[in-house]
Amino acid sequence: MKKVFGVVAGIFVAFLLVAASDGISSALFPLVDVDTADPSVLAAYIAAMPIAAKLIVATGWLIAPLAGAWLALRIADWVPGGWIVTVVFLAAGVMNQFALPHPLWMQVCAVGLPLLGGWAAERIHRKPYPGEPLLG
């Protein structure tokens, strides 16, 4: 049960953090009179977004799976759990790339950064000592 909880918590945290990075990007660079229901208008807006906004979003693609995978590893102490979180996040990111066209460098980041985050989470994870708080 600990493994399932760890994976679910990791996925939840990863998606919460990527939503936060998207929210920060939207707050700093708000959508102005953009019809989000029309994919072509939204694609044109993404193409015209400032580079800083795109970098904030891409940073979320690294931090979110790193934190989610680390949490899954910390809770479950099960290496496949961290990679499950990473792969679920990666799949969602790839689906997003098909739904909304991004520049080529962002498409590469949508694949590479989550994998880098999952790898980094595995590298920084250590087994908790007996009696150590879960998130201590």
Accessible surface in RSA format (square Angstrom, percent):
REM  Atomic radii and reference values for relative SASA: ProtOr
REM  Chains: A
REM  Algorithm: Lee & Richards
REM  Probe-radius: 1.40
REM  Slices: 20
REM RES _ NUM      All-atoms   Total-Side   Main-Chain    Non-polar    All polar
REM                ABS   REL    ABS   REL    ABS   REL    ABS   REL    ABS   REL
RES MET A   1   189.97  98.4 146.24  96.8  43.74 104.1 122.07 103.8  67.90  90.0
RES LYS A   2   126.65  61.8 117.40  72.0   9.24  22.0  74.70  67.2  51.95  55.3
RES LYS A   3    99.74  48.7  99.31  60.9   0.43   1.0  54.15  48.7  45.59  48.6
RES VAL A   4    89.67  59.0  86.88  78.6   2.79   6.7  89.67  77.9   0.00   0.0
RES PHE A   5   120.51  60.3 117.03  72.5   3.48   9.1 120.51  73.1   0.00   0.0
RES GLY A   6     0.00   0.0   0.00   N/A   0.00   0.0   0.00   0.0   0.00   0.0
RES VAL A   7    17.08  11.2  17.08  15.5   0.00   0.0  17.08  14.8   0.00   0.0
RES VAL A   8    88.41  58.2  86.67  78.5   1.74   4.2  87.51  76.0   0.90   2.4
RES ALA A   9    16.27  15.0  10.63  16.4   5.64  12.8  16.27  22.9   0.00   0.0
RES GLY A  10     0.00   0.0   0.00   N/A   0.00   0.0   0.00   0.0   0.00   0.0
RES ILE A  11    41.93  23.9  41.90  31.2   0.03   0.1  41.93  30.2   0.00   0.0
RES PHE A  12   133.14  66.6 127.38  78.9   5.76  15.0 132.32  80.2   0.82   2.3
RES VAL A  13    38.55  25.4  38.55  34.9   0.00   0.0  38.55  33.5   0.00   0.0
RES ALA A  14     0.23   0.2   0.23   0.4   0.00   0.0   0.23   0.3   0.00   0.0
RES PHE A  15    71.12  35.6  67.44  41.8   3.68   9.6  67.82  41.1   3.30   9.4
RES LEU A  16   101.50  56.5  96.39  69.0   5.11  12.8  99.71  70.0   1.79   4.8
RES LEU A  17    60.57  33.7  57.13  40.9   3.43   8.6  57.16  40.1   3.41   9.2
RES VAL A  18    19.92  13.1  19.92  18.0   0.00   0.0  19.92  17.3   0.00   0.0
RES ALA A  19    59.34  54.6  47.09  72.7  12.25  27.9  51.73  72.8   7.62  20.2
RES ALA A  20    49.46  45.5  36.75  56.7  12.71  28.9  48.08  67.7   1.38   3.7
RES SER A  21    13.41  11.3  12.21  16.3   1.20   2.8  13.10  27.9   0.31   0.4
RES ASP A  22    60.47  42.4  59.23  59.0   1.24   2.9  25.13  59.2  35.34  35.2
RES GLY A  23    36.82  45.4   0.00   N/A  36.82  45.4  32.17  88.3   4.65  10.4
RES ILE A  24    94.91  54.0  91.88  68.4   3.03   7.3  94.37  68.0   0.55   1.5
RES SER A  25     5.44   4.6   5.18   6.9   0.26   0.6   1.49   3.2   3.95   5.5
RES SER A  26    57.32  48.4  51.05  68.1   6.27  14.4  27.55  58.7  29.77  41.7
RES ALA A  27    80.63  74.1  47.64  73.5  32.99  75.0  58.87  82.9  21.75  57.6
RES LEU A  28   110.04  61.3  86.93  62.2  23.11  58.1  89.56  62.9  20.48  55.1
RES PHE A  29    56.78  28.4  50.94  31.6   5.84  15.2  54.79  33.2   1.99   5.7
RES PRO A  30    80.98  59.0  72.33  65.9   8.65  31.4  73.32  60.5   7.66  47.6
RES LEU A  31    77.72  43.3  52.23  37.4  25.49  64.1  52.23  36.7  25.49  68.6
RES VAL A  32   109.07  71.8  93.96  85.1  15.11  36.4  96.76  84.1  12.31  33.4
RES ASP A  33   148.76 104.2 103.66 103.2  45.10 106.7  42.13  99.1 106.64 106.3
RES VAL A  34    32.77  21.6  11.42  10.3  21.35  51.4  12.48  10.8  20.29  55.0
RES ASP A  35    81.02  56.8  70.92  70.6  10.11  23.9  33.36  78.5  47.66  47.5
RES THR A  36    80.28  57.1  63.68  64.6  16.60  39.6  30.78  41.3  49.50  74.8
RES ALA A  37    88.64  81.5  56.10  86.6  32.54  74.0  67.05  94.4  21.59  57.2
RES ASP A  38    50.24  35.2  46.55  46.3   3.70   8.7  12.98  30.6  37.26  37.2
RES PRO A  39    84.85  61.8  81.65  74.4   3.19  11.6  84.22  69.5   0.63   3.9
RES SER A  40    78.45  66.3  63.44  84.7  15.01  34.6  54.78 116.7  23.66  33.2
RES VAL A  41    58.19  38.3  54.16  49.0   4.03   9.7  57.22  49.7   0.97   2.6
RES LEU A  42    28.56  15.9  28.56  20.4   0.00   0.0  28.56  20.1   0.00   0.0
RES ALA A  43    21.95  20.2  18.07  27.9   3.87   8.8  18.55  26.1   3.39   9.0
RES ALA A  44    62.08  57.1  50.52  78.0  11.57  26.3  57.70  81.3   4.38  11.6
RES TYR A  45    47.86  22.3  42.11  24.0   5.75  15.0  42.38  31.8   5.49   6.8
RES ILE A  46    11.65   6.6  11.65   8.7   0.00   0.0  11.65   8.4   0.00   0.0
RES ALA A  47    72.01  66.2  50.26  77.6  21.75  49.5  53.02  74.7  18.99  50.3
RES ALA A  48    81.20  74.7  48.38  74.7  32.82  74.7  58.97  83.0  22.23  58.9
RES MET A  49    28.00  14.5  19.51  12.9   8.48  20.2  11.45   9.7  16.55  21.9
RES PRO A  50    61.07  44.5  49.37  45.0  11.71  42.5  61.07  50.4   0.00   0.0
RES ILE A  51   106.23  60.5 100.13  74.6   6.10  14.7 101.12  72.8   5.11  13.9
RES ALA A  52    43.80  40.3  41.08  63.4   2.73   6.2  43.29  61.0   0.51   1.4
RES ALA A  53     0.32   0.3   0.32   0.5   0.00   0.0   0.32   0.5   0.00   0.0
RES LYS A  54    17.82   8.7  17.82  10.9   0.00   0.0   0.06   0.1  17.76  18.9
RES LEU A  55    92.06  51.3  91.54  65.5   0.52   1.3  91.75  64.4   0.31   0.8
RES ILE A  56    43.25  24.6  39.34  29.3   3.92   9.4  42.62  30.7   0.63   1.7
RES VAL A  57    18.39  12.1  18.39  16.7   0.00   0.0  18.39  16.0   0.00   0.0
RES ALA A  58     5.07   4.7   5.07   7.8   0.00   0.0   5.07   7.1   0.00   0.0
RES THR A  59    65.38  46.5  61.16  62.0   4.23  10.1  41.85  56.2  23.53  35.6
RES GLY A  60     4.38   5.4   0.00   N/A   4.38   5.4   4.17  11.4   0.21   0.5
RES TRP A  61    12.74   5.1  12.74   6.2   0.00   0.0   4.15   2.2   8.58  13.9
RES LEU A  62    49.04  27.3  49.04  35.1   0.00   0.0  49.04  34.4   0.00   0.0
RES ILE A  63    87.50  49.8  87.07  64.9   0.44   1.1  87.50  63.0   0.00   0.0
RES ALA A  64     0.09   0.1   0.01   0.0   0.07   0.2   0.01   0.0   0.07   0.2
RES PRO A  65     0.00   0.0   0.00   0.0   0.00   0.0   0.00   0.0   0.00   0.0
RES LEU A  66    48.69  27.1  48.69  34.8   0.00   0.0  48.69  34.2   0.00   0.0
RES ALA A  67    26.65  24.5  22.58  34.8   4.07   9.3  25.29  35.6   1.36   3.6
RES GLY A  68     0.00   0.0   0.00   N/A   0.00   0.0   0.00   0.0   0.00   0.0
RES ALA A  69     0.24   0.2   0.24   0.4   0.00   0.0   0.24   0.3   0.00   0.0
RES TRP A  70    72.90  29.3  72.90  35.3   0.00   0.0  62.51  33.3  10.39  16.9
RES LEU A  71    22.77  12.7  22.77  16.3   0.00   0.0  22.77  16.0   0.00   0.0
RES ALA A  72     0.00   0.0   0.00   0.0   0.00   0.0   0.00   0.0   0.00   0.0
RES LEU A  73     1.68   0.9   1.68   1.2   0.00   0.0   1.68   1.2   0.00   0.0
RES ARG A  74     9.34   3.9   7.74   3.9   1.59   3.8   0.92   1.3   8.42   5.1
RES ILE A  75    16.35   9.3  11.36   8.5   4.99  12.0  11.36   8.2   4.99  13.5
RES ALA A  76     5.47   5.0   0.00   0.0   5.47  12.5   0.00   0.0   5.47  14.5
RES ASP A  77    53.08  37.2  30.37  30.2  22.71  53.7  10.12  23.8  42.96  42.8
RES TRP A  78    75.36  30.2  72.62  35.2   2.74   6.4  62.17  33.2  13.19  21.4
RES VAL A  79    69.48  45.7  66.96  60.6   2.52   6.1  66.96  58.2   2.52   6.8
RES PRO A  80    63.74  46.5  59.54  54.3   4.21  15.3  63.47  52.4   0.27   1.7
RES GLY A  81     0.00   0.0   0.00   N/A   0.00   0.0   0.00   0.0   0.00   0.0
RES GLY A  82     2.58   3.2   0.00   N/A   2.58   3.2   2.58   7.1   0.00   0.0
RES TRP A  83    75.65  30.4  75.30  36.4   0.35   0.8  68.81  36.7   6.84  11.1
RES ILE A  84    69.47  39.5  66.42  49.5   3.05   7.3  69.33  49.9   0.13   0.4
RES VAL A  85     0.42   0.3   0.02   0.0   0.40   1.0   0.02   0.0   0.40   1.1
RES THR A  86     0.00   0.0   0.00   0.0   0.00   0.0   0.00   0.0   0.00   0.0
RES VAL A  87    82.16  54.1  82.16  74.4   0.00   0.0  82.16  71.4   0.00   0.0
RES VAL A  88    57.17  37.6  53.52  48.4   3.65   8.8  56.01  48.7   1.16   3.1
RES PHE A  89     7.19   3.6   6.78   4.2   0.40   1.1   6.78   4.1   0.40   1.2
RES LEU A  90    29.68  16.5  29.68  21.2   0.00   0.0  29.68  20.8   0.00   0.0
RES ALA A  91    51.22  47.1  43.03  66.4   8.18  18.6  50.52  71.1   0.70   1.9
RES ALA A  92    34.47  31.7  26.41  40.8   8.06  18.3  28.79  40.5   5.68  15.0
RES GLY A  93    12.45  15.3   0.00   N/A  12.45  15.3  11.84  32.5   0.60   1.4
RES VAL A  94    48.60  32.0  48.55  43.9   0.05   0.1  48.60  42.2   0.00   0.0
RES MET A  95   134.70  69.8 129.16  85.5   5.54  13.2 102.72  87.3  31.98  42.4
RES ASN A  96    52.55  36.2  47.36  45.8   5.18  12.5  18.20  43.8  34.34  33.2
RES GLN A  97    22.95  12.8  14.52  10.6   8.43  20.1  14.77  31.4   8.18   6.2
RES PHE A  98   173.74  86.9 143.74  89.0  30.00  78.1 146.62  88.9  27.12  77.6
RES ALA A  99    68.25  62.8  42.82  66.1  25.43  57.8  53.93  75.9  14.32  37.9
RES LEU A 100    41.43  23.1  41.43  29.6   0.00   0.0  41.43  29.1   0.00   0.0
RES PRO A 101    73.40  53.5  66.42  60.5   6.98  25.4  68.61  56.6   4.79  29.8
RES HIS A 102    20.00  10.9  10.69   7.4   9.32  23.8   3.17   3.3  16.83  19.6
RES PRO A 103    37.08  27.0  24.17  22.0  12.90  46.9  36.35  30.0   0.73   4.5
RES LEU A 104   134.32  74.8 125.52  89.8   8.80  22.1 125.96  88.5   8.35  22.5
RES TRP A 105    89.23  35.8  82.03  39.7   7.20  16.9  77.75  41.5  11.48  18.6
RES MET A 106     2.15   1.1   2.15   1.4   0.00   0.0   2.15   1.8   0.00   0.0
RES GLN A 107    67.89  38.0  64.85  47.4   3.05   7.3  14.62  31.1  53.27  40.4
RES VAL A 108    96.94  63.8  91.15  82.5   5.79  13.9  96.25  83.6   0.68   1.9
RES CYS A 109    28.07  21.2  25.83  28.8   2.23   5.3   2.23   5.7  25.83  27.9
RES ALA A 110     1.31   1.2   0.19   0.3   1.12   2.5   1.02   1.4   0.28   0.8
RES VAL A 111    65.02  42.8  65.02  58.9   0.00   0.0  65.02  56.5   0.00   0.0
RES GLY A 112    33.63  41.5   0.00   N/A  33.63  41.5  29.47  80.9   4.16   9.3
RES LEU A 113    37.91  21.1  37.85  27.1   0.05   0.1  37.85  26.6   0.05   0.1
RES PRO A 114     0.79   0.6   0.79   0.7   0.00   0.0   0.79   0.7   0.00   0.0
RES LEU A 115    71.87  40.0  70.12  50.2   1.76   4.4  70.53  49.5   1.35   3.6
RES LEU A 116    87.44  48.7  82.97  59.4   4.47  11.2  86.71  60.9   0.73   2.0
RES GLY A 117     0.00   0.0   0.00   N/A   0.00   0.0   0.00   0.0   0.00   0.0
RES GLY A 118     2.52   3.1   0.00   N/A   2.52   3.1   0.22   0.6   2.30   5.1
RES TRP A 119   119.64  48.0 119.64  57.9   0.00   0.0 107.66  57.4  11.98  19.4
RES ALA A 120    21.07  19.4  20.26  31.3   0.80   1.8  21.07  29.7   0.00   0.0
RES ALA A 121     0.00   0.0   0.00   0.0   0.00   0.0   0.00   0.0   0.00   0.0
RES GLU A 122    48.03  27.6  38.68  29.3   9.35  22.3   7.90  15.3  40.13  32.8
RES ARG A 123   144.28  60.6 115.56  58.9  28.73  68.4  44.03  60.2 100.25  60.8
RES ILE A 124   106.12  60.4  81.06  60.4  25.06  60.4  87.47  63.0  18.65  50.6
RES HIS A 125    31.60  17.3  15.44  10.7  16.15  41.3  14.41  14.9  17.19  20.0
RES ARG A 126   107.11  45.0 100.17  51.1   6.94  16.5  61.32  83.8  45.80  27.8
RES LYS A 127   144.05  70.3 132.21  81.1  11.83  28.2  82.42  74.2  61.63  65.6
RES PRO A 128    33.99  24.8  24.56  22.4   9.43  34.3  24.56  20.3   9.43  58.6
RES TYR A 129   143.70  67.1 139.70  79.5   4.00  10.4 100.16  75.3  43.54  53.7
RES PRO A 130   138.21 100.7 105.69  96.3  32.51 118.2 117.32  96.9  20.88 129.8
RES GLY A 131    85.36 105.3   0.00   N/A  85.36 105.3  44.79 122.9  40.57  90.9
RES GLU A 132    44.47  25.5  22.37  16.9  22.10  52.6  19.39  37.5  25.07  20.5
RES PRO A 133    91.77  66.9  79.67  72.6  12.10  44.0  91.77  75.8   0.00   0.0
RES LEU A 134    82.02  45.7  71.00  50.8  11.02  27.7  73.94  51.9   8.08  21.7
RES LEU A 135   113.45  63.2  83.68  59.9  29.77  74.8  85.03  59.7  28.42  76.5
RES GLY A 136    71.79  88.5   0.00   N/A  71.79  88.5  45.28 124.2  26.51  59.4
END  Absolute sums over single chains surface
CHAIN  1 A     7578.0       6399.1       1178.9       5942.7       1635.3
END  Absolute sums over all chains
TOTAL          7578.0       6399.1       1178.9       5942.7       1635.3
